[in-house]
Amino acid sequence: MTATGIDPATFAASLGVPTETDPALVKQKSRDFYWYSPVLKRQLRGVSADLIAMPRDEAEVIAVLRQCFAAGVPVTPRGGGTGNYGQAMPLAGGVVLDLLGLDAIAPVSGGVLRVGAGARLGEIEARCRPLGWELRMFPSTRRTATIGGFVAGGSGGVGSINFGQLRDTGTLLGARVVTMEAAPRVLTLRGAEVNRVHHAYGTNGVITELEIAMAPAQDWIDYAVGFDGFMALARFTEGVARSDGIAKRLCTAVDAGAAAYFRPLREAMRPGESVGLFLIAAQSAEAFEEMLHAGGGRVCRRLTAAEAEGQVPAFEFTWNHTTLQALKSDRSITYLQTRFPGPDHLAAVADIIATYGEEVPMHLEFIRVGGAVACAGLPLVRFTDEARLRSIIATFEARGCTVFDPHTYVLEDGGMKQTDPAQLDFKRRADPAGLLNPGKMRGWSAEAAACASS
Ligand SMILES: Cc1cc2nc3c(=O)[nH]c(=O)nc-3n(C[C@H](O)[C@H](O)[C@H](O)COP(=O)(O)OP(=O)(O)OC[C@H]3O[C@@H](n4cnc5c(N)ncnc54)[C@H](O)[C@@H]3O)c2cc1C
């Protein structure tokens, strides 16, 4: 018997879907990239589900949720397991619901894609590009992450320089969501309603299908460029981000202290260079390179799509992959997620660099927010202890930066800082017993505790 009071093998047999009960494999699928954070690494090390259920379609999702509700067993949905904050880790044990089987991809129609929640983003791009369409945005984990996990756990990424973030009106068009009840219902959310389950960590419903707006596919040139100084690179990168005539998908600036960990680029880079990573449309490549030379930079690596086959793509040095490249060489590295205050973002960046230097090697991602270029930061942090980490976060905040804390598994403490009333209200209706990914939504836990004590 486990803490949830079930015998995993007996319970698995009752579900009527493929399952896994081998403790080593169950533990493996109870993990995500929580270990990026030394704080979460300590807190979540022992977490494991009792078993994994692997439904192949929506009917099987409903069957699993019905059985789990009847037995009072918690369920944690899972896509590719690439979340960073222990999002997909089953704090209360129970069942991990592996959604990779729901991977149907319909042909794009009128620029709109209907897709199973478990479809991997890389597969979606591979299937849609020959038809002339591509994802509006994707996380740097494109190869392994699912569209359901991106919508439930992510926020934006490559492409956000054009289309903002997932939550911005017009990208997420619809979702089918299964509720956790005695008789699970399938709810259809349209338009802004999808934000009830977007970035809710799977705490208030299981997404089975999504409808998303796509972008016309373009031929992208994959660039790594070098600059002798980080601030010159940052100015150039912001300049590209603001150049409306240059068609782009990615504008990233990485300080030499972080770029030194980019082993696959080492031969192309000069020692001590800061590195910019870009995806630039072929039609804009000449203008981009002209700007680059005028800004004092040089091309380190330039790949067409065909040449990029078999190479580590530029985007796998960006977003949270910058940290991953560093962690491959130095396990003491961690990171922060922040947004620098405008309008002079780079003054705020320079201020942080002057304060922390090599302790916090800088990494910037330029994105669009509310129609304007904004400057997000995912700087590395050379970790010493939690008190120092908290003091660095406090300094960022004191200088006007918004910090999206990656060292907590609590939904509200990460980005929003407060419970989203629409998400909480949806949870009351879709998961009345609080069995979906318990322990992650503080607003719900607080409400449940208040009910218990009254
Ligand atoms: C190296 C690296 C780079 C990354 N880069 C980015 C980035 O650029 N942008 C970004 O936004 N994030 C990024 N992330 C975080 C993560 O990769 C993304 O959020 C990714 O989209 C998660 O997809 P997944 O399928 O792996 O989800 P999982 O990790 O499996 O799940 C994420 C969350 O969603 C829930 N969930 C999963 N599927 C469903 C479903 N069908 N219904 C309901 N809930 C569900 C899970 O319970 C969990 O809470 C990165 C992470 C790593 C490790």
Ligand as a Chemical Component Dictionary entry (heavy atoms), coordinates in Angstrom:
data_LIG
# 
_chem_comp.id                   LIG 
_chem_comp.type                 NON-POLYMER 
_chem_comp.pdbx_formal_charge   0 
_chem_comp.three_letter_code    LIG 
# 
loop_
_chem_comp_atom.comp_id 
_chem_comp_atom.atom_id 
_chem_comp_atom.alt_atom_id 
_chem_comp_atom.type_symbol 
_chem_comp_atom.charge 
_chem_comp_atom.model_Cartn_x 
_chem_comp_atom.model_Cartn_y 
_chem_comp_atom.model_Cartn_z 
_chem_comp_atom.pdbx_ordinal 
LIG C1  C1  C 0 15.981 23.321 -21.377 1  
LIG C2  C2  C 0 14.628 23.915 -21.149 2  
LIG C3  C3  C 0 14.202 24.979 -21.958 3  
LIG C4  C4  C 0 12.923 25.557 -21.793 4  
LIG N1  N1  N 0 12.551 26.635 -22.562 5  
LIG C5  C5  C 0 11.324 27.175 -22.369 6  
LIG C6  C6  C 0 10.892 28.276 -23.174 7  
LIG O1  O1  O 0 11.579 28.717 -24.074 8  
LIG N2  N2  N 0 9.647  28.783 -22.951 9  
LIG C7  C7  C 0 8.807  28.256 -22.007 10 
LIG O2  O2  O 0 7.674  28.733 -21.857 11 
LIG N3  N3  N 0 9.201  27.208 -21.235 12 
LIG C8  C8  C 0 10.413 26.668 -21.403 13 
LIG N4  N4  N 0 10.807 25.594 -20.646 14 
LIG C9  C9  C 0 9.850  24.959 -19.751 15 
LIG C10 C10 C 0 9.125  23.781 -20.474 16 
LIG O3  O3  O 0 9.910  23.166 -21.414 17 
LIG C11 C11 C 0 7.964  24.252 -21.244 18 
LIG O4  O4  O 0 7.050  24.800 -20.386 19 
LIG C12 C12 C 0 7.319  23.094 -22.017 20 
LIG O5  O5  O 0 6.439  23.630 -22.904 21 
LIG C13 C13 C 0 6.637  22.069 -21.144 22 
LIG O6  O6  O 0 6.086  21.070 -21.979 23 
LIG P1  P1  P 0 6.037  19.559 -21.493 24 
LIG O7  O7  O 0 5.233  18.801 -22.483 25 
LIG O8  O8  O 0 7.389  19.047 -21.208 26 
LIG O9  O9  O 0 5.207  19.717 -20.160 27 
LIG P2  P2  P 0 5.365  18.983 -18.759 28 
LIG O10 O10 O 0 6.652  19.360 -18.107 29 
LIG O11 O11 O 0 5.088  17.539 -18.916 30 
LIG O12 O12 O 0 4.159  19.659 -17.974 31 
LIG C14 C14 C 0 4.172  21.025 -17.669 32 
LIG C15 C15 C 0 2.948  21.334 -16.793 33 
LIG O13 O13 O 0 1.767  21.172 -17.565 34 
LIG C16 C16 C 0 0.912  20.173 -17.016 35 
LIG N5  N5  N 0 0.360  19.441 -18.157 36 
LIG C17 C17 C 0 1.054  18.779 -19.110 37 
LIG N6  N6  N 0 0.201  18.320 -20.047 38 
LIG C18 C18 C 0 -1.042 18.707 -19.667 39 
LIG C19 C19 C 0 -2.347 18.514 -20.216 40 
LIG N7  N7  N 0 -2.554 17.878 -21.374 41 
LIG N8  N8  N 0 -3.424 19.014 -19.537 42 
LIG C20 C20 C 0 -3.229 19.700 -18.377 43 
LIG N9  N9  N 0 -2.027 19.887 -17.816 44 
LIG C21 C21 C 0 -0.940 19.410 -18.467 45 
LIG C22 C22 C 0 1.773  19.345 -16.089 46 
LIG O14 O14 O 0 1.044  18.825 -15.003 47 
LIG C23 C23 C 0 2.768  20.403 -15.597 48 
LIG O15 O15 O 0 2.223  21.113 -14.532 49 
LIG C24 C24 C 0 12.062 25.034 -20.790 50 
LIG C25 C25 C 0 12.498 23.965 -19.986 51 
LIG C26 C26 C 0 13.753 23.414 -20.170 52 
LIG C27 C27 C 0 14.161 22.267 -19.289 53 
# 
loop_
_chem_comp_bond.comp_id 
_chem_comp_bond.atom_id_1 
_chem_comp_bond.atom_id_2 
_chem_comp_bond.value_order 
_chem_comp_bond.pdbx_ordinal 
LIG C1  C2  SING 1  
LIG C2  C3  SING 2  
LIG C2  C26 DOUB 3  
LIG C3  C4  DOUB 4  
LIG C4  N1  SING 5  
LIG C4  C24 SING 6  
LIG N1  C5  DOUB 7  
LIG C5  C6  SING 8  
LIG C5  C8  SING 9  
LIG C6  O1  DOUB 10 
LIG C6  N2  SING 11 
LIG N2  C7  SING 12 
LIG C7  O2  DOUB 13 
LIG C7  N3  SING 14 
LIG N3  C8  DOUB 15 
LIG C8  N4  SING 16 
LIG N4  C9  SING 17 
LIG N4  C24 SING 18 
LIG C9  C10 SING 19 
LIG C10 O3  SING 20 
LIG C10 C11 SING 21 
LIG C11 O4  SING 22 
LIG C11 C12 SING 23 
LIG C12 O5  SING 24 
LIG C12 C13 SING 25 
LIG C13 O6  SING 26 
LIG O6  P1  SING 27 
LIG P1  O7  DOUB 28 
LIG P1  O8  SING 29 
LIG P1  O9  SING 30 
LIG O9  P2  SING 31 
LIG P2  O10 DOUB 32 
LIG P2  O11 SING 33 
LIG P2  O12 SING 34 
LIG O12 C14 SING 35 
LIG C14 C15 SING 36 
LIG C15 O13 SING 37 
LIG C15 C23 SING 38 
LIG O13 C16 SING 39 
LIG C16 N5  SING 40 
LIG C16 C22 SING 41 
LIG N5  C17 SING 42 
LIG N5  C21 SING 43 
LIG C17 N6  DOUB 44 
LIG N6  C18 SING 45 
LIG C18 C19 SING 46 
LIG C18 C21 DOUB 47 
LIG C19 N7  SING 48 
LIG C19 N8  DOUB 49 
LIG N8  C20 SING 50 
LIG C20 N9  DOUB 51 
LIG N9  C21 SING 52 
LIG C22 O14 SING 53 
LIG C22 C23 SING 54 
LIG C23 O15 SING 55 
LIG C24 C25 DOUB 56 
LIG C25 C26 SING 57 
LIG C26 C27 SING 58 
# 
